[in-house]
């Protein structure tokens, strides 16, 4: 992408952030929702008592980052500015990771630009959920793995970044082995490099595990997997906020035991009883009919906070935003997100048929997400962590379609025609994604 194009991307991204700042403050501003309030209070406890006081369902890093910004004299605006910087870092790291993994330059550029221009990703820089922090760390880890895995010092940095990512969100824990395994597959001193990743990862996580052992009796970093499994098995309805009983489930979880271990044991017992009562097959069918609509549906935590959304209906979010600005922001999401969602299957098919490494990694990440979110509690905000897979796939899908159209019209001699197999599989996958996006 030429410098002039990047200037245009920067200008549009800056305009988006300016509009979001207006929504944050105009006519009553925005009232935080759910975990956002919890993270702000946890940051206050860090400043006052030296610990976040969070339950072990939530990893602690976001509270410590917010507390660090506040300790330096910053408030809500400073937190937002830092998170905008993290979003830019994520875009730069994603672009470099894709380039190192063999993606075309226009795919790497397009994915980075989309990350900066995607309205909901931009909006999360204004929220207190740890999505942007985790996204930046994950993209940085991808770059270190793709571009620097032969370097011992980079492997040590990779382990540290992965540890911080786990302390932000526990989503990555089941796939950490892949980040340790890849440096051991080729090159000299492969075992040393893999060992460095594992050792620095453990070193970053160990203090939190030790403190949790002292305070809670369990050497965990923070995991809500079992709790989210219980809530996910009891989700009702396809829309995000059709029947949200998470708060009630959390209150019941707290009453179920005196310690984290006791509460987890009680939750495991209730899950076993539920599976015995309903049967595994019926559970899987019910989950498949619902969870992927919740994950990929058209709404987002941005639109849900605007008038007409589920969060706004509960008295939170943007209380009384300027109507025209709210409409523009809402429709910008409704245009960009479906385009990404429908083009991503095309790009993934094309990338896999070409055996491009980045496409294989994207397929692994998406397959992992589909596997866990079939059963776990699902919210649309969990899509943020899938953007490193969805955005390059959508970019390649759009480019392949444009190249195919140019070739059909004879407008570009070097443009490649669409492969019949790609057309068949890509169309079927995009049709399925359209169902998930629009039929929820």
Secondary structure as GFF3:
##gff-version 3
##sequence-region A 1 440
A	DSSP	alpha_helix	3	25	.	.	.	ID=ss1
A	DSSP	three_ten_helix	26	28	.	.	.	ID=ss2
A	DSSP	beta_strand	30	31	.	.	.	ID=ss3
A	DSSP	alpha_helix	35	49	.	.	.	ID=ss4
A	DSSP	alpha_helix	61	71	.	.	.	ID=ss5
A	DSSP	alpha_helix	76	100	.	.	.	ID=ss6
A	DSSP	alpha_helix	105	117	.	.	.	ID=ss7
A	DSSP	alpha_helix	119	124	.	.	.	ID=ss8
A	DSSP	alpha_helix	131	147	.	.	.	ID=ss9
A	DSSP	alpha_helix	152	168	.	.	.	ID=ss10
A	DSSP	three_ten_helix	170	175	.	.	.	ID=ss11
A	DSSP	alpha_helix	176	182	.	.	.	ID=ss12
A	DSSP	alpha_helix	190	216	.	.	.	ID=ss13
A	DSSP	alpha_helix	225	233	.	.	.	ID=ss14
A	DSSP	alpha_helix	246	255	.	.	.	ID=ss15
A	DSSP	alpha_helix	260	278	.	.	.	ID=ss16
A	DSSP	alpha_helix	280	288	.	.	.	ID=ss17
A	DSSP	alpha_helix	291	296	.	.	.	ID=ss18
A	DSSP	three_ten_helix	303	305	.	.	.	ID=ss19
A	DSSP	alpha_helix	310	313	.	.	.	ID=ss20
A	DSSP	beta_strand	317	318	.	.	.	ID=ss21
A	DSSP	alpha_helix	323	353	.	.	.	ID=ss22
A	DSSP	alpha_helix	357	373	.	.	.	ID=ss23
A	DSSP	three_ten_helix	380	386	.	.	.	ID=ss24
A	DSSP	alpha_helix	387	409	.	.	.	ID=ss25
A	DSSP	alpha_helix	420	438	.	.	.	ID=ss26
###
